[in-house]
Amino acid sequence: MERKQSSVVATPAGSVGVKRRSKRKSYRLSYRSSLGAASRLCPATAVTTRRLNTSRKAPKSHNITENVSPEHLALLMKTEWQLSYVTPLYQFRHTQLKNYSRQLAAFIAAERQQGLAVEVEGPHGSFKVSICVLQGMVVTDDDAETVLIQVQSRPVFAKPDEPQKPVWSGWLSCIGGNAEYLRSLPEDFTCLPLFCSHGPEGLTSAIKSWFQRNFDCSFGPLELSHVSLQWLMALWTNCHAESGIQHLKMIWSVPVAPPLQVTYMVDPQDAWALWDSLRNSQRHSKNALGELEEDNIDLEEVMMFIQELKSHFYRHFRVDLSAGSLNQVSTALGSAKCNGRIKISNSRYMITTLMLLTECALLKMPV
């Protein structure tokens, strides 16, 4: 049974090869050393850590339209992307992207001839691959330039003059990656930990396979934890004064019999009033203690924001969302799902969103 509830939140009163193997070994040792030295990252046996930073800069507007072409920007923003993490690429060169385009096209063709599942909907002829750099999609000098991959094809029965159509898109990026870790990598490695893909799963698998064979890397699913989703909620709500979020929508799953799905809609002005009230209260408290850091958002503020929203919902509907799990959040700036699907709808705050996703990808990579 699925039950959907809607509610408007008002601010509560009182709220507050052999050579390659040796390089790989070097990378792994470097990785562990970096994690041991970075106080905010806690090493684990299987993954680096599952803890995000407890404080981050408040979102700032970035005008990426000056560097990214309108065509590429439209692609980035109109598409829902499936997230993965990817370990550092060995001997990947941004200067060789045209060669990589030809090699990847040939690899897809070979996989297809072997009968592997790289088909798209309907019969298609040859595939054309374009790999290019998205200029300006960086935050620091340590970030590697974002790489965009596009696969095009023409249906077998298309007219000779009919242009090829895009059948798959993806990109690798590193936006605001951990500087200490990035600088610790051997120079033969390029770190582009966030992989976003859109298209047939067969093509996605083939493209990942090509990267793994050529650059000694590995991919894994990047799911978004409830903490990551809560951070996105807070960061997007914080942008309301400059770019109206239009709505704040959450989808929760509550473990009852039968399972209950709750859709929780919050009026954007009420969400902003609550968030701003909590932020001001926290700033006054920190200022009194001499601990105020300008333009920083702390995890404590995020948790208080979420708790106030859950408390308000409980007062009205007697459903305790604390017993459930947050599966999806969305505003006019973007939407994110716990299964690692995300859509970014506002270019001005795309960098802010990608910085958080880059952090998630780096923390998910195996040691």
Secondary structure as GFF3:
##gff-version 3
##sequence-region A 1 367
A	DSSP	alpha_helix	18	37	.	.	.	ID=ss1
A	DSSP	beta_strand	55	57	.	.	.	ID=ss2
A	DSSP	three_ten_helix	64	66	.	.	.	ID=ss3
A	DSSP	alpha_helix	70	78	.	.	.	ID=ss4
A	DSSP	beta_strand	81	86	.	.	.	ID=ss5
A	DSSP	beta_strand	89	90	.	.	.	ID=ss6
A	DSSP	three_ten_helix	94	96	.	.	.	ID=ss7
A	DSSP	alpha_helix	97	113	.	.	.	ID=ss8
A	DSSP	beta_strand	124	134	.	.	.	ID=ss9
A	DSSP	beta_strand	146	155	.	.	.	ID=ss10
A	DSSP	beta_strand	165	173	.	.	.	ID=ss11
A	DSSP	alpha_helix	179	184	.	.	.	ID=ss12
A	DSSP	beta_strand	189	190	.	.	.	ID=ss13
A	DSSP	beta_strand	194	198	.	.	.	ID=ss14
A	DSSP	alpha_helix	201	215	.	.	.	ID=ss15
A	DSSP	beta_strand	219	221	.	.	.	ID=ss16
A	DSSP	alpha_helix	226	238	.	.	.	ID=ss17
A	DSSP	beta_strand	248	254	.	.	.	ID=ss18
A	DSSP	beta_strand	260	266	.	.	.	ID=ss19
A	DSSP	alpha_helix	268	289	.	.	.	ID=ss20
A	DSSP	beta_strand	296	298	.	.	.	ID=ss21
A	DSSP	alpha_helix	299	317	.	.	.	ID=ss22
A	DSSP	three_ten_helix	321	323	.	.	.	ID=ss23
A	DSSP	beta_strand	325	331	.	.	.	ID=ss24
A	DSSP	beta_strand	334	337	.	.	.	ID=ss25
A	DSSP	beta_strand	341	344	.	.	.	ID=ss26
A	DSSP	three_ten_helix	347	349	.	.	.	ID=ss27
A	DSSP	alpha_helix	350	364	.	.	.	ID=ss28
###
